Amino acid sequence: MRSFRESLSIYFERRMARILLLGIISGFPWVLIGSCLNLWLKEDGLSRTAIGWASLIFGVYAFNFLWAPLIDRIRLPLLTGWLGHRRAWIVTLQAVILACLVLWSLAQPTADLSVVVAIGLVIAIASATQDIAIDALRIEQIGTSESESMAAGAATAVVGWWTGFKLGGVIALETAQALQNAGVEDYWQTTFLCLGAVVILCNIGLAFVRETTAADRIAAQAEDDERIASGLALPSGFGRVIAWFAGTVANPLTSFFRRNGFAIAFAVLGFVFLFKIGEAFLGRMSLIFYREIGFTLSDIALYSKGLGWVVTVAFTVLGGFFAIRVGLVPAMFAAGIAMAATNLLFATLAWTGKSELMFATAVVADDITGAFATVIFVAFISMLVDRTYTATQYALLASIGTAGRTLFAASSGAMVDWLDGDWGTFFVITALMVIPSLACLWAIRSKLRDLLAGKRVRIFGKTMQEEPEEAT
């Protein structure tokens, strides 16, 4: 095993800076369709239930695996040759997000709610689609035999995501507050135009992210297509077209189940689906809760975004060390229990009333546990993907996890209304939501040992043997 200094040195490699930027690009759209959209709708007089159901647009993140095979295979004309396969998709989708910000600047939620939500849906689709390319590009920055670098890369990607989300949120909320204080009537619409500059800067930075050659991946995919085509009793030209479509959709899925076995694969997918549901319920309503108990936009920007970002960055890096040194499964148990415990701090804040000290304590604790849980989760699923179908398989696993968080959490506002605004009870319920996932993890703990036995990664506190390069 590497020494502490050697493990730390991984974080200072140039490719980690590239992964950090990719994380920022991935996290920033959540500021737009999460923080900004929720507060915009709230301040225009919409109910908690309406805001909660509007968050269904996040559901597209749960289904982006459906079109991930196309992102994995289709090469955009002109741009792919200039930028590379992955970067061409990212730049194109960033342009879509920028156009949506311009359209939002022209809309009014009270008069055009369906239009506002529809534009938010387009942003969500573009963001979820670019994440397919971003995650693939991030994983492909690291070799298949570099398990410790993969854990460090996962930590760096999570730091980047939270940087895009937290600091992007600071920029958005402080800009909105400044415009409101200046007497600008449609201050949110003007804020969206200002945020377009962030999108442009991200694309400038993307020019410095190198993309590895796709020759090996293309050759492996072509070999799979040829195998399918040879088994079809169809004319050669038509057979190859059918084989391409079958290979694009079916091969990434069958590869995952073939490599891991059906029983283990379904068990893992069950845990992935359930792990962070409670955190999502809290997250969907947290900004609404802060405003209802009396915190200003600047308060939220300082404690929830600014202070939260510093804590998240620090403890995400530590989470990477924790995953390497302690093992992924014990770390996931610890993170799940800690997430539930921190939700109870929000219940305490709800019962005791507005308190900046309690607010800061709850936010810091939530960011610490969220950072640990996320980096461990990302490292785990990153180790499972087949590099022949990197984008599709990672998107599948990430989407399964997102499905539980987004589809169920859309009812969070309705739950608060059903509880008649009893925020304390709401947060207690979100704490209990972690129990099914931990029960699932306990049931598959022995299977996980066999699942990753071929990879040199600490799963149960001991280092496993690396499998031969050709077998990965």
URLINKA-V600421 format. One line per field, one symbol per residue. phi: phi as a letter, one per 30 degrees, with the letter a starting at -180 (. if undefined). psi: psi as a letter, one per 20 degrees, with the letter a starting at -180 (. if undefined). burial: I if it has 16 or more other ideal C-beta (glycine too) atoms within 10 Angstrom, else O. Layout:
# URLINKA-V600421
phi=???
psi=???
burial=???
This chain:
# URLINKA-V600421
phi=.ddedddddedcdddddddeddddddddedddcceddddedddcjddddddddddeddedddbdddceedddcdcdeiddddcjeddddddddddddddddddddccbedcbeddddddddddddddddddedddddddddbddccddddddddddddedddddddddddddddddddddddiddcddddeddddedddddddddddccdcddcedddddddddddddddccdbeeddddddddddddcdeddddddddciddddddddddedcebddddedddcddddeddcjddddedddddcddddeddeddddddddddddcjddeddddddddeddddddddddddcjeadddeddddddddddddedddddddddddcddddbeddddddddddddeddddddddddddddddhiddededdddddddeedddddddcedddddecddcdbdcbjbdddddeeddd
psi=qqrgghghhhijqhhhhghgghgghhhghhggiegggghghgijjqrhgggghhiihihhhijihhjhhhhhhpopqghghghrgghggggghhhggghhhghhijroghhlghgghgghggggggghghhghghghghiipqhjmhhhgghhgghggggghghgghhhgggghgggghghijpgmhgghghhhihhggghhhghhhjoqpqqjgggggghhggghgghhipmqqgghhhgghggghgghghghgghhhiqgggghgghgghhigkgghggghhighggghhjjqrhhggggghgghhggggggigghhggghgghqgghhhgghgghgghhhhhhggghhirpohghggggggghhghhgggghggggghhiiqpihlggghghgghhghhghggggihjgghgghhjljnhghghgghhiiighghggghhjhhhhghgkhiqnqogkjqprppqqgii.
burial=OOOOOOIOOIIOIOIIOIIIIIIIIIIIIIIIIIIIIIIIIIOOOIOIIIIIIIIIIIIIIIIIIOIIIOIIIOOIOOOIOOIIIIIIIIIIIIOOIIIIIOOIIOIOIOOOIOOIIOIIIIIIIIIIIIIIIIIIIIIIIIOIOOIIIIIIIIIIIIIIIIIIIIIIIIIIIIIIIOIIOOOOOOIIIIIIOIIIOIIOOIOOOIOOIOIOOOOOIOOOIOOIIOOIIOOOOOOOOOIOOOIIOIIIIOIIIOIIOOIIOOOIIOIIIIIIIIIIIIIIIIIIIIIIIIIIOOIOIIIIIIIIIIIIIOIIIOIIIOIIIIIIOOIIIIIIOIIIOIIIOIIIIIIOIIOOOOOOOIIIIIIIIIIIIIIIIIIIIIIIIIIIIIOIIIIIIIIIIIIIIIIIIIIIIIIIIOIIOOOOOIIIIIIIIIIOIIOIIIOIIOOIIOOIOOIIOOIIIIIOOOOIOIOOOOOO
